[in-house]
């Protein structure tokens, strides 16, 4: 049986090429045993008899509590790892999940094209994949603990009024409103849960950081409002988008994937016996059956300096491997909903 899962994006990715705001379709065919995967949707959820190990997930940003639905889906998998993104479109934002006969069992009269909720493909243990998150923002100030919060309003950072800390970090004052507004428009926040590192060893954001917009300030309460509910104990760092940092981080995750795919060291006798066979040590691209890349709709070639530049970076780093993907309204990895990131997943 042939089953399909997919969604729409304002940009479509293929091997080394990006298509923005023009008609395009990218298709990847996967030959998997029927007991190793299940296509699912809100109309046809995963059966209790199937134990998902990981899942490729498409979602609709207009769905109420979409972040909670993603976390719930993550909790159903044995690894907790999801990968995918939110559909993005200049028109209808849709997903599709269909079987070889044009439908899936449980869909009833539904045609397989959906608006809202989650859909995708769940994979059983034994479908071997490697996945990494690449960040697109660079911290511009030290990470701080949120010591005061009210819903989505951060009132204190490290015991100081949050707005005062923000203005000090950016080097601006409300007495010069034009300069302050210009700086605030380009500033975002990176958030992590309590106890998690915001900045990694390289000085870049770690994979646990989710980036959110600053949506306002409260001069009366000296607070900073962000596009996420926050709690005391969480950690926060102000940040900005940075193309060079994004490029370096994308190259880093590709290198990590290549390293994970490298074969274990062979005993000397075995290595010597195989030395004359050029195919005995396949390059990483020969060990990759295919790749799925979901990037932010604000990234892509235009952000990296030229047409298809982001896909070319991946192609140069991984080799000429089969790849499909799209530019999303938000990226999904593990149980997080990200922004301004890329999620690269390769199947062995």
Secondary structure, 3 states (H helix, E strand, C coil): CCCEEEECCCEEEECCEEEECCCCCCCCCCCCCHHHEEEEECCCCCCCCCCCCEEEEEECCCCCCHHHHHHHHHHHCCCCEEEEEECCCCCCCCEEEECCCCCCCCCCCCCCEECCCEEEEEECCCCCEEEEEECCEEECCCCEEEEEEECCEEEEECCEEHHHHHHHHHCCCCCCHHHHHHHHHCCEEEEECCCCCCECCCCCECCCCEEEEEEEEECCCCEEEECCCCCCCCEEEEEEECHHHHHHHHHHHHHHHHHHHCCCCCCHHHHHHHCCCCCCCCCHHHHCCEEEEEEECCCHHHHHCCCCHHHHHHHHHHCCCCEEEEEECCEEECCEEECCCEEEEEEC
